[in-house]
Amino acid sequence: MAHLRLLRHHSLHCDHNLALLRLIAPFCSSSAPIKPVAYPVKPKEPTGEETTTQHQAPKQEQPTSSSGRLGTTETLDLLESLKSSPSPTWTREEARFMKDAPVITPVSYAAKVAPLPEDRVEERQEEIEEKERQEAQEQLNREARRMEPDFRMRRHIFGLQEEEKIPYPTLIRVEKKPQKVAVDLMEAIRQVKANAKRNFVETVEAHVNLGVDPRRGDQMVRGALTLPHGTGKTVRVAVFAEGAAAEEARAAGADVVGGDELIEQIRTGGGKLNFDKCIATPMYMPRLSKIARILGPRGLMPNPKLGSVTSDVSNAVKAAKCGRIDFKIDKTAIVHVGLGKVNFSEEVLRENIGAFVNALLLAKPAGLKKTSKYAGYVKNFTLSCTMGPGFPVTVQSLSAAADHYSKLQVK
């Protein structure tokens, strides 16, 4: 492309010279012939883009005719020689007008970002702080080296001993105890009896974790039952009644019987009570509001749902004496209840536990619907003594004990 451009520029220059000669020919004498003069083409100054190329195409001498114009044959020969010559390195400006020009790979340079003033301030601040730390550490080291001879001298003169270096306390990961595997009911009873090693007769306790929400009123679990073989301890019963009902209570074996005078004695007694169960007739329930704050927190307040508010005082007293127990879930949806003593036989304890499981199923909330009687309701059942470890019990053995108790009741 550069050769063609140079050739075109040379031919235009020669035509311009011939036109000037024709204009000035009449004014010149005929004795002095005028010869055409061809001036060399002034080389073009290279641009910035052309200087970026590594090699420039070599300039070839262009043959000219006597008139300064290239002939047709010479032009064709020049074009053939240009085609046969090796391809030159094109500039970006020339490559824009070429059809089959070689692809010029774009060059990209990494962006240079000047540091911001605040970054420079932080760098200087970090350097200053690091320098201050190093100076402080060097000063401490110099002070330690200066004081070391004095310490050695004092230990040598006074016979001082170096203080024992106590290691820095570290946190020790608490190892979780492996969970116990649920066992059969009879095996759990044997384990409980074997682990009761205190100097008093311990109580066999049941702790049941239920799958209910105690904050909801429709999922409250509470009830009462009479154990077939009793609880194994003496129960003192107080009855709030008067007249014929009071006489019946005394005949049934009630320990404390009274009316308004008993209420006043409890209210002014400073919280001291000498009974374990309370039974009241319906007419005395409004009067018990005076001592509700004393009986309520201890679980002694008579309740119609538990059978402690009744007109049949005689049977209520006998049931309480025979081992009637009340149960209710706490804030964590767990029921705690005592079901006998460790000196009971294994079969007696099994029947008491079966009676409790049966009463627990009867107290199941109606809104808690599951495919099974126990699924979703009884999460785990643990049996233990008063001061012994607990042993989880399988649901299958509990269901068998409850069914056995139901068959005994039918007979």
GUSELUM-531478 format. One record per residue (C-alpha): residue number from 1; x, y, z. Coordinates in steps of 0.05 Angstrom, whole numbers. Layout:
<sites>
  seq    east   north      up
  NUM       X       Y       Z
...
</sites>
This chain:
<sites>
  seq    east   north      up
    1       0       0       0
    2      57      47      16
    3      89      33     -53
    4      25      48     -90
    5      16     113     -53
    6      88     134     -69
    7      78     117    -142
    8      14     158    -147
    9      47     218    -114
   10     107     215    -163
   11      63     214    -226
   12      22     274    -202
   13      87     313    -191
   14     112     299    -262
   15      46     321    -294
   16      50     386    -256
   17     120     400    -284
   18      99     387    -356
   19      41     435    -350
   20      87     490    -326
   21     134     479    -386
   22      78     487    -435
   23      58     553    -405
   24     127     584    -406
   25     149     556    -474
   26     126     617    -518
   27     166     664    -474
   28     231     627    -481
   29     279     631    -542
   30     280     572    -589
   31     355     568    -589
   32     358     542    -516
   33     322     476    -510
   34     288     464    -443
   35     293     396    -413
   36     243     370    -362
   37     270     366    -292
   38     245     313    -243
   39     254     329    -170
   40     260     273    -119
   41     199     262     -77
   42     205     293      -8
   43     201     237      43
   44     141     239      89
   45     155     248     162
   46     137     185     201
   47      77     189     247
   48      72     162     318
   49      34     100     294
   50      85      83     241
   51     142      87     291
   52     109      33     334
   53     120     -19     280
   54     184     -59     287
   55     205     -61     214
   56     188     -14     156
   57     179     -40      86
   58     242     -28      45
   59     236      27      -8
   60     246       3     -79
   61     270      46    -136
   62     214      60    -185
   63     233      61    -258
   64     208     122    -295
   65     202     138    -369
   66     235     196    -405
   67     174     238    -393
   68     173     224    -318
   69     110     182    -323
   70     108     108    -312
   71      86      67    -370
   72      33      14    -370
   73      83     -43    -375
   74     127     -14    -321
   75      67      -4    -275
   76      46     -77    -284
   77     117    -101    -271
   78     119     -58    -208
   79      53     -87    -183
   80      77    -159    -197
   81     142    -145    -159
   82     102    -117    -100
   83      57    -179    -100
   84     116    -226    -101
   85     154    -188     -47
   86     146    -212      25
   87      87    -181      62
   88     109    -120     100
   89      89    -102     171
   90      27     -58     167
   91      12       0     213
   92     -56       7     247
   93     -75      64     201
   94     -59      24     138
   95     -92     -39     164
   96    -159      -3     168
   97    -163       0      91
   98    -139     -71      77
   99    -188    -127      65
  100    -143    -186      84
  101     -97    -150     132
  102     -65    -191     187
  103     -99    -188     255
  104     -63    -142     303
  105     -66    -168     373
  106     -89    -113     421
  107     -41     -96     476
  108     -68     -85     546
  109     -28     -56     603
  110     -42     -62     677
  111     -81      -4     706
  112     -40      40     750
  113     -78      68     809
  114     -46     120     852
  115     -54     108     927
  116    -106     151     959
  117     -85     201    1012
  118    -122     164    1067
  119     -87      99    1048
  120     -20     132    1054
  121     -39     159    1122
  122     -58      89    1146
  123       6      60    1119
  124      47     112    1154
  125       6     102    1218
  126      18      27    1216
  127      92      37    1204
  128      95      85    1263
  129      58      36    1308
  130     103     -22    1287
  131     164      20    1300
  132     138      40    1369
  133     124     -34    1387
  134     194     -54    1366
  135     225       2    1407
  136     183     -17    1468
  137     203     -90    1461
  138     276     -71    1455
  139     271     -28    1517
  140     240     -85    1556
  141     295    -132    1533
  142     348     -83    1554
  143     315     -74    1623
  144     311    -150    1632
  145     384    -158    1614
  146     403    -103    1662
  147     363    -133    1720
  148     384    -206    1710
  149     451    -199    1746
  150     417    -167    1807
  151     368    -226    1811
  152     424    -276    1807
  153     462    -240    1862
  154     402    -238    1908
  155     387    -311    1898
  156     459    -328    1913
  157     463    -285    1976
  158     394    -296    2006
  159     383    -367    1980
  160     319    -348    1944
  161     285    -401    1902
  162     252    -387    1836
  163     176    -385    1837
  164     142    -444    1805
  165     114    -425    1738
  166      40    -441    1737
  167      13    -456    1667
  168     -42    -412    1640
  169    -110    -443    1652
  170    -142    -474    1592
  171    -213    -497    1578
  172    -224    -572    1582
  173    -278    -600    1537
  174    -331    -636    1577
  175    -339    -707    1554
  176    -412    -724    1544
  177    -435    -788    1577
  178    -464    -838    1529
  179    -539    -843    1532
  180    -566    -905    1566
  181    -603    -956    1525
  182    -676    -968    1543
  183    -687   -1035    1577
  184    -747   -1078    1595
  185    -791   -1057    1654
  186    -773   -1117    1697
  187    -698   -1107    1684
  188    -705   -1033    1702
  189    -740   -1051    1768
  190    -683   -1099    1784
  191    -631   -1046    1770
  192    -667    -995    1813
  193    -672   -1043    1872
  194    -598   -1061    1865
  195    -576    -988    1866
  196    -616    -969    1929
  197    -559    -969    1979
  198    -580    -915    2029
  199    -595    -926    2103
  200    -670    -913    2093
  201    -723    -944    2050
  202    -721    -906    1985
  203    -781    -891    1940
  204    -787    -918    1869
  205    -800    -857    1825
  206    -824    -850    1754
  207    -804    -790    1710
  208    -842    -785    1644
  209    -826    -735    1590
  210    -889    -720    1550
  211    -895    -690    1481
  212    -945    -636    1499
  213    -941    -560    1507
  214    -955    -541    1580
  215    -968    -469    1559
  216   -1031    -489    1522
  217   -1093    -501    1564
  218   -1120    -556    1519
  219   -1056    -597    1528
  220   -1053    -597    1604
  221   -1042    -667    1632
  222   -1064    -681    1703
  223   -1100    -737    1738
  224   -1106    -781    1799
  225   -1106    -856    1812
  226   -1105    -906    1868
  227   -1046    -953    1866
  228   -1065   -1027    1873
  229   -1013   -1038    1927
  230   -1008    -968    1957
  231    -948    -922    1960
  232    -916    -956    2021
  233    -919    -894    2066
  234    -968    -869    2118
  235   -1013    -814    2092
  236   -1045    -763    2139
  237   -1112    -739    2112
  238   -1147    -674    2131
  239   -1222    -665    2118
  240   -1259    -599    2116
  241   -1330    -618    2136
  242   -1381    -610    2191
  243   -1440    -649    2217
  244   -1454    -718    2190
  245   -1398    -712    2138
  246   -1348    -699    2193
  247   -1371    -761    2231
  248   -1363    -804    2168
  249   -1292    -777    2158
  250   -1272    -795    2229
  251   -1303    -864    2221
  252   -1263    -875    2156
  253   -1198    -859    2190
  254   -1185    -785    2175
  255   -1129    -756    2217
  256   -1153    -683    2219
  257   -1227    -663    2214
  258   -1253    -592    2222
  259   -1289    -533    2193
  260   -1280    -459    2202
  261   -1235    -469    2264
  262   -1188    -513    2222
  263   -1185    -460    2167
  264   -1167    -406    2219
  265   -1115    -451    2250
  266   -1080    -462    2183
  267   -1084    -387    2166
  268   -1051    -366    2232
  269   -1004    -426    2238
  270    -947    -394    2200
  271    -949    -446    2144
  272    -941    -507    2187
  273    -984    -566    2165
  274    -991    -635    2196
  275   -1026    -672    2139
  276   -1009    -696    2069
  277   -1077    -697    2034
  278   -1138    -651    2036
  279   -1210    -669    2024
  280   -1268    -620    2026
  281   -1343    -620    2017
  282   -1372    -575    1962
  283   -1400    -525    2014
  284   -1331    -512    2042
  285   -1297    -495    1976
  286   -1314    -419    1979
  287   -1287    -415    2050
  288   -1220    -446    2030
  289   -1203    -383    1989
  290   -1174    -354    2054
  291   -1118    -407    2055
  292   -1112    -419    1980
  293   -1043    -385    1979
  294   -1019    -435    2031
  295   -1048    -499    2003
  296   -1040    -483    1928
  297    -963    -481    1922
  298    -958    -546    1962
  299   -1007    -583    1917
  300   -1057    -593    1974
  301   -1115    -551    1948
  302   -1177    -595    1938
  303   -1197    -602    1865
  304   -1261    -633    1837
  305   -1223    -662    1777
  306   -1178    -701    1824
  307   -1236    -727    1867
  308   -1216    -689    1929
  309   -1280    -647    1929
  310   -1336    -696    1941
  311   -1397    -709    1984
  312   -1376    -782    1992
  313   -1324    -766    2045
  314   -1317    -837    2071
  315   -1295    -868    2005
  316   -1248    -809    1990
  317   -1213    -818    2057
  318   -1205    -893    2046
  319   -1177    -882    1976
  320   -1127    -831    2002
  321   -1105    -878    2057
  322   -1098    -936    2008
  323   -1049    -899    1963
  324   -1085    -848    1920
  325   -1035    -804    1883
  326   -1043    -742    1841
  327    -999    -725    1781
  328    -990    -663    1738
  329    -939    -639    1687
  330    -890    -584    1706
  331    -864    -526    1664
  332    -819    -573    1624
  333    -876    -623    1607
  334    -848    -676    1655
  335    -889    -716    1705
  336    -856    -737    1771
  337    -891    -788    1815
  338    -873    -840    1868
  339    -900    -910    1856
  340    -877    -950    1916
  341    -818    -970    1958
  342    -755   -1009    1940
  343    -774   -1063    1990
  344    -835   -1080    1948
  345    -831   -1143    1905
  346    -818   -1136    1830
  347    -888   -1159    1812
  348    -921   -1109    1859
  349    -880   -1052    1831
  350    -898   -1075    1760
  351    -972   -1072    1776
  352    -966   -1003    1807
  353    -928    -977    1746
  354    -979   -1009    1699
  355   -1035    -972    1737
  356    -999    -906    1730
  357    -986    -915    1655
  358   -1060    -932    1645
  359   -1081    -868    1682
  360   -1030    -829    1641
  361   -1062    -854    1576
  362   -1132    -835    1602
  363   -1107    -764    1615
  364   -1081    -757    1544
  365   -1106    -691    1513
  366   -1158    -699    1459
  367   -1124    -649    1413
  368   -1060    -691    1411
  369   -1077    -739    1354
  370   -1026    -791    1333
  371   -1029    -858    1300
  372   -1011    -895    1364
  373   -1028    -888    1438
  374    -956    -873    1457
  375    -926    -843    1394
  376    -916    -769    1402
  377    -944    -771    1473
  378    -895    -810    1516
  379    -825    -790    1494
  380    -786    -827    1547
  381    -801    -862    1613
  382    -746    -865    1666
  383    -748    -906    1730
  384    -704    -890    1790
  385    -700    -892    1866
  386    -696    -831    1911
  387    -621    -823    1909
  388    -601    -870    1853
  389    -589    -867    1778
  390    -645    -870    1727
  391    -658    -926    1678
  392    -699    -914    1614
  393    -755    -963    1601
  394    -780    -987    1533
  395    -850    -967    1511
  396    -867   -1038    1492
  397    -857   -1064    1563
  398    -897   -1005    1591
  399    -955   -1021    1543
  400    -954   -1094    1565
  401    -957   -1073    1639
  402   -1015   -1026    1626
  403   -1053   -1080    1588
  404   -1041   -1129    1645
  405   -1070   -1080    1695
  406   -1131   -1068    1652
  407   -1145   -1143    1649
  408   -1140   -1148    1724
  409   -1191   -1092    1733
  410   -1240   -1125    1685
  411   -1237   -1190    1725
</sites>
